[in-house]
Amino acid sequence: MEVKEAKINQIRQHLDQIIAQMDARSKEGMRIHQVERSLFTSLLQLGFQLLEYYILSIQQVVAVQGVPVDRAGEKMKNTGLRSRPYRSIFGPLSIARPKYYSTTGKSYYRLDEALGLPKSNYSYVLDDWLGYGATEMDFAQSAEQLERILGHPLRGMQSQRCSYRLCEQVKDFYEQQAWENIEDGTHLSVGFDGKGVPIRRSETQRAEESTAVRLSKGQKKGVKKEATVSLSSSFTPRPRQAQELLESLFCPTHEPQKPDGGHTWHEHKHLRAFLSDKVGAIRYGVENLLRRDASAKKPIIVLIDGDRALEKAVRQVVEEKKVTHRVEAYVLDFIHLLEYVWKVANAHWGEKHPNRFAWVRSQAALLLDSQHDEVRQQWQVILQQATLSQYKRDTVQRAITYLTNHQHMVDYKTYLQLGFPITTGAVESACGHFVKSRMERNGMHWGKQGAQNMLNLRAVRKNGDWDNYLQTVVKHEQQALYQKAA
């Protein structure tokens, strides 16, 4: 009790000092931001003392509980005090606790269980803050920012270790996630897209692995692996007129009219990304749609950017999951198709011709009216022009081939009438803010497992599941740690 009382007096003295400092600084007229800084430092020191006081309190509670017994009912042997480091948000501590030993050969620390100490030396709060920061910043920046706030040294390696510890249960967490209380729309949609992740050359040169990603100009083969992003969501159809889309696409100052309360094409979005596993990403996205639909009747819309291999893989997974009858449409991203229209316009008119813009709009209007045969015929006429260079001729031919190969996914008139989305903007945006913004920072290269670890952890944050996930991680680790010696 004397130790505890001494600690209480120390805390009270410190608190009195803080109050006295506030009075003195008010008389000096110190600027409030200066007061904030010094006050925060003092409060961290006070927090450290209060944490020490809490440990003393728990030690006293544990001390009166007597000698623990093992599962066989035998008293365990006290083999003396053992100290362990504990890195709290207030600073590092050393916690001395008695070690008990069972005749079955297992050790037990009752104080560890009473305090709920983690497996690592880092507090769950520190793990939380370091990991959360590392999902958006590189590891060194995450540690540096927290070091600046807390005032005690942290390193990038510590941030990396915390992050990788946290990501271990992402797969199980999402397999057990309940969707019963989520009010999805009447229809489900899923989209997929790929983004390259720079991988260490030592790992990309392994013969059994595939790059599976389109290389940019000047990029060396084997530098990147493709991360396939899966975005599943729901929506309630909203029929539209082609004119509404044309105005939003070709009138920069136009503000489209929204129905009362607005309309969301992707409700309750769920993101994941899988490195070098396109089929796994597709299977995950389709399975997520099935898990979130208890009725097993909601129609499914698949949004694709034109990758024929991707479409083939999606159709195979849909057939594998026996939901072919529920897929109402495979929709080719209209914006992606429009890029080909612009390429034909540049070949036909030239990039600075005054008729170019109006021609592209007229072609878009035909496509939105599902007159893709008419568009293809017009492109064939352009292809026959003798004035076209070979390069321009090849450009137009590629556009014709692209439209021909995807004509089964461009019935936009019907899609608009049924109120379906016709762009993959959501999943393409995800490739940028989910993959690229974190995984492709300047000079950054990943190990394969490290990259997947970060993609998993970023999914938790981007899906808005961080707090629930952290609670699950702590709960499972505590259950695994504190099983008494048998």
C-alpha positions in Angstrom: 0.0 0.0 0.0 2.9 2.3 0.7 4.1 2.1 -2.9 0.6 2.8 -4.2 0.2 5.8 -1.9 3.6 7.1 -3.0 2.5 6.9 -6.6 -0.8 8.7 -5.8 1.1 11.5 -4.2 3.4 11.7 -7.2 0.5 11.9 -9.6 -1.2 14.6 -7.5 2.0 16.7 -7.3 2.3 16.4 -11.1 -1.3 17.5 -11.6 -0.8 20.5 -9.2 2.3 21.4 -11.2 0.3 21.4 -14.4 -2.3 23.6 -12.9 0.3 26.0 -11.6 1.9 26.1 -15.0 -1.4 27.1 -16.6 -1.8 29.9 -14.1 1.8 31.2 -14.7 1.4 31.1 -18.4 -1.9 32.9 -18.3 -0.2 35.8 -16.5 2.6 35.7 -19.1 0.1 35.9 -21.9 1.7 32.9 -23.6 0.2 32.1 -27.0 -2.4 29.3 -26.9 -0.5 27.0 -29.4 2.5 27.2 -27.1 0.4 26.2 -24.1 -1.1 23.3 -26.1 2.4 21.9 -26.9 3.7 22.0 -23.4 0.4 20.9 -21.9 0.2 17.8 -24.2 3.8 16.8 -23.2 2.8 17.2 -19.5 -0.3 15.1 -20.0 1.6 12.3 -21.6 3.9 12.3 -18.6 0.9 12.2 -16.4 -0.6 9.4 -18.4 2.6 7.4 -17.9 2.3 7.8 -14.2 -1.4 6.8 -14.2 -0.6 3.7 -16.2 2.1 2.8 -13.7 -0.5 3.3 -10.9 -3.0 1.1 -12.8 -0.4 -1.7 -13.0 0.3 -1.4 -9.3 -3.4 -1.7 -8.6 -3.8 -4.8 -10.7 -0.7 -6.3 -9.0 -2.4 -5.9 -5.6 -5.6 -7.5 -6.9 -3.7 -10.5 -8.3 -1.5 -10.8 -5.1 -4.5 -11.6 -2.9 -5.8 -14.3 -5.3 -3.3 -16.8 -4.0 -1.4 -19.4 -6.0 -3.0 -20.4 -9.3 -3.9 -24.1 -10.1 -3.5 -25.8 -13.4 -6.2 -27.8 -15.2 -5.4 -30.8 -13.2 -6.2 -28.9 -10.0 -2.6 -28.9 -8.8 -1.0 -25.7 -7.4 1.5 -24.1 -9.6 5.0 -23.3 -8.4 6.2 -19.7 -8.1 9.6 -19.5 -9.7 10.2 -15.8 -9.0 9.8 -12.5 -10.8 10.3 -12.0 -14.5 10.3 -8.6 -16.2 8.9 -8.0 -19.6 9.0 -4.7 -21.6 5.8 -3.0 -22.6 5.7 -0.2 -25.1 2.7 2.0 -24.3 1.6 5.2 -26.1 3.0 7.1 -23.1 6.4 5.5 -23.3 8.2 2.2 -22.5 7.6 0.3 -19.3 9.1 -2.7 -17.6 6.6 -4.9 -15.8 7.8 -7.3 -13.2 5.4 -10.3 -12.5 5.7 -13.7 -10.9 6.2 -16.7 -13.1 4.2 -19.8 -12.2 5.2 -23.2 -13.4 3.0 -26.3 -13.8 4.1 -29.9 -13.5 2.7 -30.4 -17.0 5.5 -28.3 -18.2 3.7 -25.0 -18.9 4.4 -21.5 -17.7 1.8 -19.0 -16.6 1.8 -15.3 -15.8 -1.3 -14.4 -13.9 -0.6 -10.6 -14.1 -0.2 -10.8 -17.9 -3.7 -12.2 -18.1 -5.2 -9.7 -15.6 -3.7 -6.8 -17.5 -4.5 -8.3 -20.9 -1.0 -7.9 -22.2 -0.5 -8.5 -25.9 1.8 -11.2 -27.4 4.2 -8.6 -28.6 5.8 -5.8 -26.5 3.7 -3.2 -28.2 0.4 -2.1 -26.8 -2.7 -2.7 -28.9 -3.2 1.0 -29.0 0.2 1.6 -30.5 -0.3 -1.2 -32.9 -3.6 0.4 -33.9 -2.1 3.9 -34.5 1.0 2.6 -36.3 -0.9 0.2 -38.5 -3.6 2.7 -39.3 -1.0 5.3 -40.4 0.9 2.8 -42.4 -2.1 2.0 -44.6 -1.8 5.5 -46.1 1.9 6.4 -45.5 5.1 4.4 -45.9 6.3 2.7 -42.7 8.9 5.3 -41.9 6.4 8.2 -42.3 3.9 6.4 -40.1 6.4 6.0 -37.3 7.8 9.5 -37.8 4.4 11.1 -37.5 3.6 9.2 -34.4 7.0 9.9 -32.9 6.4 13.6 -33.5 3.1 13.4 -31.6 4.1 11.2 -28.7 7.6 12.4 -28.3 9.4 9.0 -27.9 11.4 7.3 -30.6 9.7 5.0 -33.1 11.1 3.4 -36.3 9.8 2.4 -39.6 10.6 -1.3 -38.9 8.4 -1.1 -35.8 5.6 0.3 -38.0 6.0 -2.5 -40.5 6.0 -5.2 -37.8 2.9 -3.8 -36.2 1.1 -3.7 -39.6 2.0 -7.2 -40.5 0.9 -8.5 -37.1 -2.5 -6.8 -37.6 -3.1 -8.2 -41.1 -2.9 -11.9 -40.2 -6.7 -12.3 -39.5 -8.1 -10.3 -42.4 -9.1 -13.4 -44.4 -11.0 -15.0 -41.4 -12.6 -11.6 -40.5 -14.2 -11.2 -43.9 -15.2 -14.9 -44.1 -17.1 -14.4 -40.9 -18.5 -11.0 -41.6 -22.3 -10.8 -41.3 -24.4 -8.9 -43.9 -27.8 -9.6 -42.4 -28.3 -6.1 -41.1 -27.1 -4.2 -44.1 -29.9 -2.8 -46.3 -28.6 -3.4 -49.8 -30.3 -2.2 -52.9 -32.5 -4.3 -55.2 -29.6 -5.2 -57.5 -26.0 -6.3 -57.0 -23.0 -5.3 -59.1 -19.4 -6.4 -59.2 -16.4 -5.0 -61.1 -12.8 -6.0 -61.4 -9.7 -4.2 -62.6 -5.9 -4.6 -62.3 -3.1 -2.4 -61.1 0.6 -3.2 -61.1 2.5 -3.4 -57.9 6.4 -3.0 -57.9 7.9 -6.2 -56.6 11.5 -6.8 -55.6 13.5 -8.2 -58.6 14.7 -11.1 -56.5 11.1 -12.4 -56.3 9.9 -11.5 -59.7 12.5 -13.6 -61.4 11.2 -16.8 -60.1 10.2 -19.0 -63.0 7.0 -20.3 -61.4 5.5 -16.8 -61.2 3.8 -14.7 -63.9 4.0 -10.9 -64.3 0.4 -10.8 -65.6 0.5 -7.1 -66.0 0.8 -4.8 -69.0 4.2 -3.0 -69.0 4.5 0.7 -69.5 7.0 2.3 -72.0 10.6 1.7 -70.8 9.6 -0.6 -68.0 11.5 -3.8 -67.6 9.8 -7.1 -67.5 9.4 -8.7 -64.1 9.3 -5.4 -62.1 5.6 -5.5 -61.4 2.9 -8.0 -60.5 -0.8 -7.3 -61.0 -3.1 -6.8 -58.1 -6.6 -7.5 -59.2 -9.1 -5.3 -57.4 -12.6 -6.6 -56.6 -15.4 -4.2 -55.9 -18.8 -5.6 -55.0 -21.8 -3.4 -54.2 -25.5 -3.0 -54.6 -27.7 -0.4 -56.3 -31.3 0.4 -56.9 -31.9 0.9 -60.7 -32.6 4.4 -62.0 -33.7 4.7 -65.7 -32.0 7.5 -67.6 -32.1 9.2 -71.0 -29.0 9.2 -73.2 -29.2 12.9 -73.3 -28.5 13.2 -69.6 -25.2 11.3 -70.0 -24.2 13.2 -73.2 -24.6 16.5 -71.3 -22.6 15.3 -68.4 -19.8 14.0 -70.7 -19.6 16.7 -73.2 -20.9 19.8 -71.4 -18.2 20.6 -68.7 -20.4 23.3 -67.0 -23.5 21.1 -67.0 -24.7 19.9 -63.5 -26.9 16.9 -63.9 -30.2 16.9 -62.1 -30.4 14.4 -59.3 -33.5 12.8 -57.9 -34.6 13.7 -54.4 -31.9 12.6 -52.0 -29.5 11.8 -54.8 -28.7 8.4 -56.3 -25.9 6.1 -55.4 -24.7 3.6 -58.0 -22.5 1.7 -55.5 -24.1 1.2 -52.1 -22.1 -0.6 -49.3 -19.0 -1.0 -51.4 -16.7 -3.9 -50.4 -13.1 -3.8 -51.7 -10.4 -6.4 -51.7 -7.2 -6.8 -53.8 -5.3 -9.9 -54.6 -1.8 -10.0 -55.9 -1.2 -12.3 -58.9 -4.5 -14.1 -58.4 -7.1 -12.8 -60.8 -9.4 -15.8 -60.5 -9.1 -15.6 -56.7 -10.2 -11.9 -56.8 -13.1 -12.7 -59.1 -14.2 -15.6 -57.0 -14.0 -13.5 -53.9 -16.1 -10.7 -55.5 -18.8 -13.1 -56.6 -18.9 -14.9 -53.3 -19.3 -11.6 -51.5 -22.4 -10.9 -53.6 -23.9 -14.3 -52.7 -23.2 -13.8 -49.0 -24.8 -10.4 -48.9 -28.1 -11.7 -50.6 -30.1 -13.9 -48.2 -32.9 -14.1 -50.8 -30.6 -15.6 -53.4 -32.7 -13.8 -56.0 -31.2 -10.4 -56.6 -30.1 -9.7 -60.2 -26.4 -9.3 -60.8 -24.7 -6.8 -63.1 -21.0 -7.3 -64.1 -19.1 -4.2 -65.1 -15.9 -4.9 -67.2 -13.3 -2.6 -68.8 -12.9 -4.7 -72.0 -10.2 -7.2 -70.9 -11.4 -10.4 -72.7 -9.3 -12.7 -70.5 -11.0 -11.0 -67.5 -14.5 -11.5 -69.0 -13.7 -15.2 -69.6 -12.5 -15.7 -66.1 -15.6 -13.9 -64.7 -17.9 -16.1 -66.8 -16.1 -19.2 -65.6 -16.5 -18.3 -61.9 -20.2 -17.3 -62.4 -20.7 -20.8 -63.9 -18.7 -22.4 -61.1 -21.0 -20.7 -58.5 -24.1 -21.7 -60.5 -25.5 -18.1 -60.7 -25.4 -17.7 -64.5 -29.2 -17.3 -64.5 -28.9 -14.3 -62.1 -26.5 -12.3 -64.2 -28.7 -9.9 -66.1 -25.9 -8.1 -68.0 -22.2 -8.0 -68.7 -21.7 -4.3 -69.3 -18.7 -2.8 -71.1 -17.4 0.3 -69.5 -18.8 3.1 -71.7 -15.9 5.5 -70.9 -13.4 2.9 -72.0 -15.3 2.5 -75.3 -15.4 6.2 -75.7 -11.6 6.3 -75.6 -11.6 4.3 -78.8 -14.1 6.8 -80.3 -11.6 9.6 -79.6 -8.8 7.6 -81.2 -10.9 7.2 -84.4 -11.7 10.9 -84.3 -8.1 11.8 -84.1 -7.2 9.5 -87.0 -10.2 10.8 -89.1 -10.2 14.5 -88.3 -7.0 15.3 -86.6 -6.6 16.4 -83.0 -7.2 20.1 -83.7 -10.1 19.9 -86.2 -13.2 22.0 -85.2 -15.5 19.1 -86.2 -13.8 16.5 -84.0 -15.7 17.2 -80.8 -19.1 17.3 -82.4 -18.4 14.0 -84.3 -17.3 12.2 -81.1 -20.6 13.3 -79.4 -22.6 12.1 -82.4 -20.8 8.7 -82.2 -21.5 8.5 -78.4 -25.2 9.3 -79.0 -25.4 6.4 -81.5 -23.7 4.0 -79.1 -26.0 5.0 -76.2 -28.9 4.3 -78.6 -27.4 0.8 -79.2 -26.6 1.5 -82.8 -23.2 0.0 -82.6 -23.6 -1.6 -86.1 -24.1 1.8 -87.6 -21.0 3.1 -85.7 -18.9 0.2 -87.0 -20.0 0.8 -90.5 -19.0 4.4 -90.3 -15.6 3.4 -89.0 -15.3 1.0 -91.9 -15.8 3.8 -94.3 -13.2 5.9 -92.6 -10.8 2.9 -92.8 -11.1 2.9 -96.6 -9.9 6.5 -96.9 -6.8 6.6 -99.1 -5.4 9.6 -97.2 -5.0 7.6 -93.9 -1.5 6.7 -92.9 -0.7 3.1 -92.0 -0.5 4.1 -88.3 -4.0 5.8 -88.4 -5.3 2.9 -90.4 -4.1 0.5 -87.7 -5.7 2.7 -85.0 -9.1 2.6 -86.7 -8.9 -1.1 -87.3 -8.1 -1.7 -83.6 -11.2 0.3 -82.7 -13.4 -1.7 -85.1 -12.0 -5.0 -83.7 -12.6 -3.8 -80.2 -16.2 -2.9 -80.8 -16.8 -6.1 -82.7 -15.3 -8.3 -80.0 -17.5 -6.6 -77.3 -20.8 -6.1 -79.2 -22.5 -8.5 -76.8 -21.8 -6.0 -73.9 -22.8 -2.6 -75.5 -26.6 -2.6 -75.5 -26.5 0.7 -73.7 -30.0 1.7 -74.7 -31.4 -1.3 -72.8 -29.1 -0.8 -69.8 -30.2 2.9 -69.5 -33.9 1.9 -69.8 -33.4 -0.7 -67.0 -31.5 1.7 -64.9 -28.2 -0.1 -64.8 -24.8 1.6 -64.3 -22.7 1.6 -67.5 -19.2 2.6 -66.2 -16.5 1.0 -64.1 -15.4 4.3 -62.6 -15.7 3.0 -59.0 -13.4 0.1 -59.4 -11.0 2.1 -61.6 -10.9 4.8 -58.9 -10.2 2.1 -56.4 -7.2 1.0 -58.3 -5.9 4.5 -57.8 -6.7 5.3 -54.2 -6.6 1.7 -53.0 -3.5 0.3 -54.8 -1.5 2.9 -56.5 -1.5 5.7 -53.9 0.1 3.3 -51.3 1.8 0.6 -53.3 3.5 2.7 -56.0 5.3 5.4 -54.1 8.5 6.7 -55.5 11.3 4.0 -55.3 9.1 1.5 -53.5 9.4 -2.2 -54.1 7.6 -4.9 -52.2 8.1 -8.5 -51.3 5.1 -10.6 -52.5 3.8 -11.4 -49.0 4.4 -7.9 -47.7 2.5 -6.5 -50.6 -0.5 -8.8 -50.0 -0.3 -8.0 -46.3 -0.6 -4.3 -47.0 -3.4 -4.8 -49.5 -5.3 -6.8 -46.9 -4.9 -4.2 -44.2 -5.8 -1.3 -46.6 -9.0 -3.2 -47.4 -10.0 -3.1 -43.8 -9.5 0.6 -43.6 -11.1 1.4 -47.0 -14.1 -0.7 -46.2 -14.6 1.2 -42.9 -14.1 -1.9 -40.8 -11.0 -0.8 -38.9 -12.4 -0.5 -35.4 -14.4 -3.8 -35.6 -11.4 -5.6 -37.0 -9.1 -4.4 -34.3 -11.6 -5.6 -31.7 -11.6 -9.0 -33.3 -7.8 -9.2 -33.5 -7.5 -8.3 -29.8 -10.3 -10.7 -28.8 -8.8 -13.7 -30.7 -5.2 -13.0 -29.4 -6.3 -12.7 -25.8 -8.3 -16.0 -26.1 -5.2 -17.8 -27.6 -2.8 -16.3 -25.0 -4.5 -16.9 -21.8 -5.3 -20.5 -21.6 -4.0 -21.8 -18.2 -1.3 -24.4 -18.2 -2.8 -27.9 -18.4 
